[in-house]
Amino acid sequence: MSEYLILIYGDEQAYAAADDAFAQQLMEAHNRFSEQVAEQGAKMVGGNALQNTGTATSVRGVVVTDGPFAETKEALGGYYLIEANDLDHALAIAKLCPAPFGGVEVRPILDFPEG
């Protein structure tokens, strides 16, 4: 099996404006997603939610700035690392990932040869 990173992007302002009931539903959807990964024959290796972009610090060469490097409507909010049979398998799983205010990106993990 190969490893794939499912990156979750969304509109931070929409998440911040959501009420507690929506936040609970979203948490339940993410818990269900974890179960669905196994049901699809893949393996959840890890994952985390990220704090908002206001907590980010960017480094470009020797320049360090507060906040994200790029201003965009959608920001990276979290990720899952999964093991899947191939890219098609990873994409089928990614379609199940909750991202109500944005979408997800699937990226294969680069394997480095040992030695």
Helices and strands as residue ranges (DSSP letters): E 2-11, H 12-17, H 20-39, E 43-49, G 53-55, E 57-60, E 63-66, E 74-84, H 87-94, E 102-108
